[in-house]
Amino acid sequence: MSGGKRNMNIANRKEKAKTAKGKASSFRTRCRNLFLSFLFRHWEWIISAIILALGLFIRYRIILRPYGDVRNFLFPWAREIKSLGFKNFYKVQDANYSTFYLFFLGLISLLPSSPTVTISGYTFEKYWMIGLKSANYVFDILLALGVFFLLRQLTDRRNLPYLGAWITFLLPVQLRNSALWGQCDNFWTCAIIWSLYFLLKKKDGWSWFLIGVGISVKIHRIFVLPLYVYFWLKRKTSFYKVAYALIGFLLTCLPAFFCGASFKEVFGFRGSQVGTYNQLNLGCANRWQFFYSFSGEDLDIINKGSVYFALGLIALCFLVVLYHNPDREDKTSFILVCAFLVNVVPFFLPHRHERYFYSLDIFALLYCLTAKKDYFLLLLTQVSGNIAYFHYRSRFEQHFIPALGDSSVTIAAAINLFVLAFLLYRIRKQKKGRSLKEEGENRRIRLINEKQKSHNISKE
């Protein structure tokens, strides 16, 4: 009897152990399934977090690297603001940046000026560098978000907006611009991308507002104006909405006015930005790089007529796009026209810097992902940008092809010429849209219908 009970107890213990093991196995299975389900449902956000962490890690690893514009302009201006007092930030001598950017440098000057560090023979304020470049990193993130939301309007593919944002945040040229150079080209490009997003959302007032804010940093950002003239002619925006751009522009002037700046002190820098440089080209990979070998009297003759010649070529390109009349409702046509008209301006204008094709990289990416083809364009724009940046990074002491010297930027100019010509070729192949006359007639009929509808509602 006792032996039978023992056997029964052993059997019960084995059964309980088996049941407990089964429950543990079932619990592990449920946990694994929940984890895998979470991964499959939210893998885009998980990768986005990894890309964000990786991009910021790279940026902060090189955040203390000082390069030309920081050494020669931005930090000297910040030090002058510190000596003048924060409220006098707009009184910096020889500054050709807007008072809005000088206000930002004034905020940087409020950070602790010690400790200082010395890197590459240059001694500077550590926290100033971290503050300056961290602000740039914020706009790197906003630019990636802008690409994400714009691609959501341009394509029906669920994953492409994420891919566009990831690539934008890790593009080598864009990373070098903010993390090494400390420049603010991501600010105005961010403004353009978000303005196009609002334009597609039929909120063109916000679109113009952001254009005004973008131009407030650098007057050279009027690169985008031919594109908006095109949109106005194609009835995608209204002329009176330009007032929103003026509002955006004037809002950025308020800090200077509140601190006692005169109208001349706020807007005087605009004149200093025009004609600042006598050189025909400043390392920019545009058409004027092909005139690099000219000098003396020949160069002076070309220089005098360069602006008028450039404006004529820009107008000609504008008319060519208008003549081919791509369908404004087609998303690929939309981004093609944006990519071409925004970047044809710095390609033809003289006195440009090497970083002025920053937006071409972003628009090339947007076009490739929207059209789902021609991915080689993104590679070409990165090669072109890195060639131009290579010279500046070495303070023009090293060259991409040593035997060619500074003229090796001509390779980058040839690449940009090919990219713009290819974009124009694609525009010519796009489906034709309605003519300007038809657009005007449709607009007139729509306004009549809206008036009739409002009249009927009021009668009821």
C-alpha positions as CSV (number, residue, x, y, z in Angstrom):
1,M,0.0,0.0,0.0
2,S,2.8,2.4,0.9
3,G,4.6,1.4,-2.3
4,G,1.6,2.2,-4.4
5,K,1.2,5.6,-2.7
6,R,4.8,6.4,-3.3
7,N,4.4,5.6,-7.0
8,M,1.3,7.7,-7.2
9,N,3.1,10.7,-5.6
10,I,6.0,10.3,-8.0
11,A,3.6,10.2,-10.9
12,N,1.8,13.3,-9.6
13,R,5.0,15.2,-9.1
14,K,6.1,14.2,-12.7
15,E,2.7,15.4,-14.0
16,K,3.0,18.7,-12.1
17,A,6.5,19.2,-13.4
18,K,5.4,18.5,-16.9
19,T,2.5,20.9,-16.6
20,A,4.7,23.6,-15.1
21,K,7.3,23.1,-17.9
22,G,4.5,23.3,-20.5
23,K,3.2,26.5,-18.9
24,A,6.7,28.0,-18.9
25,S,7.2,27.0,-22.6
26,S,3.8,28.4,-23.4
27,F,4.7,31.7,-21.7
28,R,8.1,31.9,-23.6
29,T,6.2,31.2,-26.8
30,R,3.7,34.0,-26.1
31,C,6.5,36.4,-25.2
32,R,8.4,35.5,-28.4
33,N,5.3,35.9,-30.5
34,L,4.4,39.3,-28.9
35,F,8.0,40.5,-29.5
36,L,8.0,39.3,-33.1
37,S,4.6,40.8,-33.7
38,F,5.8,44.2,-32.3
39,L,8.9,44.0,-34.5
40,F,6.9,43.3,-37.7
41,R,4.3,45.9,-36.9
42,H,6.7,48.7,-35.9
43,W,9.9,47.8,-37.7
44,E,10.0,51.2,-39.5
45,W,10.0,53.1,-36.3
46,I,12.6,50.8,-34.8
47,I,14.9,51.3,-37.7
48,S,14.2,55.1,-37.6
49,A,15.3,55.2,-34.0
50,I,18.5,53.2,-34.9
51,I,19.2,55.6,-37.8
52,L,18.6,58.6,-35.6
53,A,21.0,57.3,-33.0
54,L,23.6,56.4,-35.6
55,G,23.4,59.8,-37.3
56,L,23.6,61.7,-34.1
57,F,26.5,59.5,-32.9
58,I,28.5,60.3,-36.0
59,R,27.7,64.0,-35.8
60,Y,28.7,64.3,-32.1
61,R,31.9,62.4,-32.7
62,I,33.1,65.2,-35.0
63,I,31.2,68.1,-33.4
64,L,34.4,69.9,-32.2
65,R,36.0,70.0,-35.7
66,P,36.5,73.7,-36.6
67,Y,36.4,74.6,-40.3
68,G,36.6,77.7,-42.4
69,D,33.3,79.5,-41.9
70,V,33.2,78.8,-38.1
71,R,36.9,80.0,-37.7
72,N,36.8,83.0,-40.1
73,F,33.3,84.3,-39.6
74,L,30.8,82.8,-37.2
75,F,32.9,82.6,-34.0
76,P,34.6,86.0,-34.6
77,W,31.1,87.5,-35.0
78,A,29.9,85.7,-31.8
79,R,32.9,87.1,-29.9
80,E,32.1,90.6,-31.2
81,I,28.5,90.2,-30.0
82,K,29.7,89.1,-26.6
83,S,31.9,92.2,-26.3
84,L,29.1,94.5,-27.5
85,G,26.5,93.0,-25.3
86,F,23.7,90.7,-26.4
87,K,21.2,93.5,-27.2
88,N,23.6,94.9,-29.7
89,F,23.9,91.7,-31.8
90,Y,22.8,93.5,-34.9
91,K,25.8,95.9,-34.7
92,V,28.5,93.4,-35.8
93,Q,30.8,95.0,-38.3
94,D,31.3,93.5,-41.8
95,A,28.7,90.7,-41.1
96,N,26.8,89.8,-44.3
97,Y,24.4,87.5,-42.6
98,S,20.9,88.5,-41.6
99,T,20.1,90.0,-38.2
100,F,18.0,86.8,-37.6
101,Y,21.2,84.7,-37.9
102,L,23.2,87.2,-35.8
103,F,20.4,86.9,-33.2
104,F,21.1,83.2,-33.1
105,L,24.9,83.8,-32.8
106,G,24.0,86.2,-29.9
107,L,22.2,83.3,-28.2
108,I,25.3,81.2,-28.7
109,S,27.5,83.9,-27.2
110,L,25.4,83.6,-24.0
111,L,26.7,80.1,-23.5
112,P,29.8,79.7,-21.2
113,S,32.9,80.8,-23.0
114,S,35.1,78.4,-21.0
115,P,36.6,75.9,-21.3
116,T,38.4,76.5,-24.5
117,V,39.9,73.8,-26.6
118,T,42.5,73.8,-29.4
119,I,42.0,71.6,-32.4
120,S,44.0,71.9,-35.7
121,G,45.8,75.0,-34.3
122,Y,42.5,76.9,-33.6
123,T,41.5,77.7,-30.1
124,F,37.7,78.1,-29.5
125,E,34.9,78.0,-27.0
126,K,33.8,74.4,-26.5
127,Y,30.2,75.0,-25.6
128,W,29.8,77.5,-28.4
129,M,30.7,74.9,-30.9
130,I,28.4,72.3,-29.4
131,G,25.5,74.8,-29.3
132,L,26.1,76.0,-32.9
133,K,26.3,72.6,-34.4
134,S,23.5,71.1,-32.2
135,A,21.2,73.7,-33.6
136,N,22.2,72.5,-37.1
137,Y,21.5,68.9,-36.1
138,V,17.9,69.9,-35.2
139,F,17.4,71.2,-38.7
140,D,18.9,68.0,-40.1
141,I,16.2,66.1,-38.3
142,L,13.5,68.6,-39.4
143,L,14.8,68.2,-43.0
144,A,14.5,64.4,-42.8
145,L,11.0,64.7,-41.4
146,G,10.1,67.1,-44.3
147,V,11.3,64.5,-46.8
148,F,9.2,61.9,-45.0
149,F,6.0,63.9,-45.1
150,L,6.6,65.2,-48.7
151,L,7.1,61.6,-49.9
152,R,3.9,60.6,-48.2
153,Q,2.2,63.1,-50.6
154,L,4.2,62.0,-53.6
155,T,4.0,58.3,-53.4
156,D,1.5,55.6,-52.3
157,R,4.2,53.2,-51.2
158,R,4.2,53.0,-47.4
159,N,7.9,52.3,-46.9
160,L,9.4,54.9,-49.3
161,P,8.9,57.9,-47.0
162,Y,10.8,56.1,-44.2
163,L,13.6,55.2,-46.7
164,G,13.8,58.8,-47.9
165,A,14.1,60.2,-44.3
166,W,16.8,57.6,-43.4
167,I,18.9,58.4,-46.5
168,T,18.5,62.1,-46.0
169,F,19.8,61.9,-42.4
170,L,22.9,59.9,-43.5
171,L,23.8,61.5,-46.8
172,P,27.6,62.3,-46.7
173,V,27.4,65.8,-48.1
174,Q,24.6,66.9,-45.9
175,L,26.3,65.4,-42.9
176,R,29.6,67.3,-43.7
177,N,27.7,70.5,-44.2
178,S,26.3,70.7,-40.7
179,A,28.6,68.5,-38.6
180,L,31.9,69.6,-40.0
181,W,31.3,72.9,-41.7
182,G,28.7,74.3,-39.2
183,Q,26.8,75.8,-42.0
184,C,23.0,76.5,-42.2
185,D,22.1,75.3,-45.7
186,N,19.8,72.7,-44.1
187,F,17.7,75.6,-42.7
188,W,16.7,77.1,-46.1
189,T,16.4,73.6,-47.7
190,C,14.2,72.5,-44.9
191,A,12.0,75.6,-45.4
192,I,11.7,74.7,-49.2
193,I,10.8,71.1,-48.6
194,W,8.2,71.9,-46.0
195,S,6.8,74.7,-48.2
196,L,6.3,72.2,-51.0
197,Y,4.5,69.8,-48.6
198,F,2.1,72.6,-47.6
199,L,1.6,73.5,-51.3
200,L,0.6,69.9,-52.0
201,K,-1.8,70.0,-49.0
202,K,-3.3,73.1,-50.6
203,K,-2.1,75.4,-47.8
204,D,-0.1,77.7,-50.0
205,G,-0.3,80.5,-47.4
206,W,1.9,78.4,-45.1
207,S,4.1,77.5,-48.1
208,W,4.8,81.2,-48.9
209,F,5.4,81.9,-45.2
210,L,8.1,79.3,-45.0
211,I,9.7,80.7,-48.1
212,G,9.9,84.1,-46.5
213,V,11.5,82.6,-43.4
214,G,14.0,80.7,-45.5
215,I,15.0,83.8,-47.5
216,S,15.4,85.7,-44.2
217,V,18.7,83.9,-43.4
218,K,20.3,84.4,-46.8
219,I,19.0,86.5,-49.7
220,H,20.6,84.0,-52.1
221,R,17.8,81.6,-51.3
222,I,15.6,83.4,-53.8
223,F,16.7,80.4,-55.9
224,V,13.1,79.1,-55.2
225,L,11.3,82.1,-56.7
226,P,11.2,81.0,-60.4
227,L,9.6,77.8,-59.2
228,Y,6.8,79.7,-57.4
229,V,6.3,81.9,-60.4
230,Y,5.8,78.7,-62.3
231,F,3.3,77.5,-59.7
232,W,1.4,80.8,-59.9
233,L,1.1,80.6,-63.7
234,K,-0.1,77.0,-63.3
235,R,-2.7,78.1,-60.8
236,K,-1.3,76.2,-57.8
237,T,-1.0,79.3,-55.8
238,S,-2.3,82.9,-55.7
239,F,-0.4,86.1,-56.2
240,Y,-1.7,87.7,-53.0
241,K,-0.3,84.8,-51.0
242,V,3.1,86.5,-51.4
243,A,2.0,88.6,-48.4
244,Y,2.5,85.5,-46.2
245,A,6.2,85.4,-47.3
246,L,6.6,89.0,-46.3
247,I,5.0,88.2,-42.9
248,G,7.5,85.3,-42.4
249,F,10.4,87.5,-43.5
250,L,9.4,90.4,-41.2
251,L,8.8,88.1,-38.2
252,T,12.5,87.2,-38.3
253,C,13.4,90.9,-38.1
254,L,11.5,91.5,-34.9
255,P,14.3,90.5,-32.5
256,A,16.5,93.2,-34.0
257,F,13.7,95.8,-33.9
258,F,12.9,95.0,-30.3
259,C,16.6,95.5,-29.4
260,G,16.5,99.0,-31.0
261,A,17.9,98.4,-34.5
262,S,17.0,100.9,-37.2
263,F,15.4,99.9,-40.5
264,K,18.8,100.4,-42.2
265,E,20.6,98.3,-39.7
266,V,18.1,95.4,-40.2
267,F,18.1,95.5,-44.0
268,G,21.5,97.0,-44.8
269,F,23.1,93.6,-44.9
270,R,21.0,92.7,-48.0
271,G,23.0,95.2,-50.0
272,S,26.3,93.9,-48.6
273,Q,25.4,90.4,-49.8
274,V,25.0,91.6,-53.4
275,G,28.4,92.0,-55.0
276,T,30.3,90.8,-52.0
277,Y,32.7,88.8,-54.1
278,N,34.6,89.8,-57.3
279,Q,35.5,86.3,-58.2
280,L,33.5,84.8,-61.0
281,N,33.1,81.6,-59.1
282,L,33.9,80.5,-55.5
283,G,34.3,76.8,-55.9
284,C,30.7,76.2,-56.9
285,A,30.3,73.4,-59.4
286,N,28.3,75.5,-61.9
287,R,28.7,76.7,-65.5
288,W,31.2,79.5,-64.5
289,Q,33.7,76.9,-63.4
290,F,34.2,76.2,-67.1
291,F,35.6,79.8,-67.4
292,Y,38.2,79.1,-64.7
293,S,41.1,79.6,-67.0
294,F,40.1,83.1,-67.9
295,S,42.0,86.0,-66.3
296,G,42.8,89.6,-66.5
297,E,40.8,91.8,-68.9
298,D,38.9,88.8,-70.4
299,L,37.7,87.8,-67.0
300,D,36.6,91.4,-66.2
301,I,34.5,91.5,-69.4
302,I,32.8,88.2,-68.6
303,N,32.3,89.3,-64.9
304,K,30.5,92.5,-65.9
305,G,27.9,90.7,-68.0
306,S,27.7,87.5,-66.1
307,V,24.6,88.3,-64.0
308,Y,22.6,89.5,-67.0
309,F,23.7,86.5,-69.1
310,A,22.8,84.2,-66.2
311,L,19.3,85.7,-65.8
312,G,18.7,85.3,-69.5
313,L,19.6,81.6,-69.3
314,I,17.5,81.1,-66.3
315,A,14.5,82.7,-68.0
316,L,15.1,80.5,-71.1
317,C,15.1,77.4,-69.0
318,F,11.9,78.6,-67.3
319,L,10.2,79.1,-70.7
320,V,11.4,75.7,-71.9
321,V,9.7,74.0,-68.9
322,L,6.6,76.2,-69.4
323,Y,6.5,75.2,-73.1
324,H,6.7,71.5,-72.4
325,N,3.9,71.9,-69.9
326,P,4.2,68.8,-67.7
327,D,1.0,67.7,-66.0
328,R,0.8,69.7,-62.7
329,E,-1.3,66.9,-61.1
330,D,1.3,64.2,-61.8
331,K,3.5,63.8,-58.7
332,T,6.6,62.8,-60.7
333,S,6.2,65.9,-62.9
334,F,5.8,68.0,-59.8
335,I,9.1,67.0,-58.2
336,L,10.9,67.0,-61.5
337,V,10.0,70.6,-62.1
338,C,10.9,71.5,-58.5
339,A,14.3,69.8,-58.8
340,F,15.1,71.5,-62.1
341,L,13.9,75.1,-61.5
342,V,15.3,75.4,-58.0
343,N,18.8,74.2,-59.0
344,V,19.1,75.8,-62.4
345,V,19.4,79.2,-60.7
346,P,22.7,78.5,-58.8
347,F,24.0,76.7,-61.8
348,F,23.9,79.8,-64.0
349,L,24.4,82.6,-61.4
350,P,28.0,83.8,-60.8
351,H,29.8,84.3,-57.5
352,R,28.3,81.1,-55.9
353,H,29.9,79.0,-53.2
354,E,30.5,75.3,-53.4
355,R,27.6,74.4,-51.0
356,Y,24.8,76.0,-53.1
357,F,23.8,72.7,-54.6
358,Y,22.8,71.3,-51.2
359,S,19.2,71.2,-52.3
360,L,20.1,69.3,-55.5
361,D,21.0,66.2,-53.5
362,I,17.7,66.3,-51.6
363,F,15.6,66.8,-54.8
364,A,17.5,64.1,-56.6
365,L,16.6,61.7,-53.8
366,L,12.9,62.8,-53.8
367,Y,12.7,62.3,-57.6
368,C,14.3,58.9,-57.6
369,L,12.0,57.6,-54.8
370,T,8.9,59.1,-56.4
371,A,9.7,57.8,-59.9
372,K,11.3,54.6,-58.6
373,K,14.1,54.9,-61.2
374,D,17.2,56.8,-62.2
375,Y,18.9,56.1,-58.8
376,F,22.3,56.9,-60.3
377,L,21.4,60.6,-60.0
378,L,21.6,60.4,-56.2
379,L,25.1,59.0,-56.5
380,L,26.2,61.6,-59.0
381,T,25.0,64.5,-56.9
382,Q,26.9,63.1,-53.9
383,V,30.1,62.7,-55.9
384,S,29.8,66.3,-57.2
385,G,29.1,67.7,-53.8
386,N,32.0,65.9,-52.2
387,I,34.4,67.0,-54.9
388,A,33.5,70.7,-54.3
389,Y,33.6,70.2,-50.5
390,F,37.0,68.5,-50.6
391,H,38.7,71.7,-51.8
392,Y,37.1,73.8,-49.1
393,R,37.8,71.2,-46.3
394,S,41.5,71.3,-47.2
395,R,41.5,75.1,-47.3
396,F,42.2,74.9,-51.0
397,E,45.6,73.4,-50.2
398,Q,44.6,70.0,-51.6
399,H,42.6,69.1,-54.7
400,F,40.5,66.2,-55.9
401,I,42.9,65.7,-58.8
402,P,46.2,67.3,-57.9
403,A,47.3,67.7,-61.5
404,L,44.3,69.8,-62.3
405,G,44.4,72.0,-59.1
406,D,41.4,74.2,-58.4
407,S,40.0,73.4,-61.9
408,S,39.3,69.8,-60.8
409,V,36.0,71.3,-59.6
410,T,35.2,71.3,-63.4
411,I,34.5,67.6,-63.0
412,A,31.8,68.4,-60.4
413,A,30.4,71.1,-62.7
414,A,30.2,68.7,-65.6
415,I,28.3,66.2,-63.3
416,N,25.8,68.9,-62.3
417,L,25.3,69.9,-65.9
418,F,24.5,66.3,-66.8
419,V,22.1,66.0,-63.9
420,L,20.2,69.1,-64.8
421,A,20.1,68.2,-68.5
422,F,18.8,64.7,-67.6
423,L,16.1,66.2,-65.4
424,L,15.0,68.5,-68.3
425,Y,15.0,65.4,-70.6
426,R,12.7,63.6,-68.1
427,I,10.4,66.7,-68.0
428,R,10.1,66.6,-71.8
429,K,9.0,63.0,-71.6
430,Q,6.3,63.6,-69.0
431,K,2.6,63.7,-69.8
432,K,1.4,67.1,-71.0
433,G,-0.9,69.1,-68.8
434,R,-3.5,71.7,-69.5
435,S,-2.4,74.9,-71.2
436,L,-2.3,78.2,-69.4
437,K,-5.5,79.3,-71.2
438,E,-7.3,76.1,-70.1
439,E,-6.0,76.6,-66.6
440,G,-7.4,80.1,-66.5
441,E,-10.7,79.0,-67.9
442,N,-11.0,76.2,-65.4
443,R,-10.2,78.6,-62.6
444,R,-12.9,81.1,-63.9
445,I,-15.5,78.3,-64.0
446,R,-14.6,77.1,-60.6
447,L,-15.0,80.6,-59.1
448,I,-18.4,81.0,-60.8
449,N,-19.6,77.7,-59.4
450,E,-18.4,78.6,-55.9
451,K,-20.2,82.0,-56.1
452,Q,-23.3,80.3,-57.3
453,K,-23.1,77.7,-54.5
454,S,-22.7,80.4,-51.9
455,H,-25.6,82.4,-53.4
456,N,-27.9,79.3,-53.2
457,I,-26.9,78.7,-49.6
458,S,-27.7,82.4,-48.7
459,K,-31.1,82.1,-50.4
460,E,-32.0,79.0,-48.4
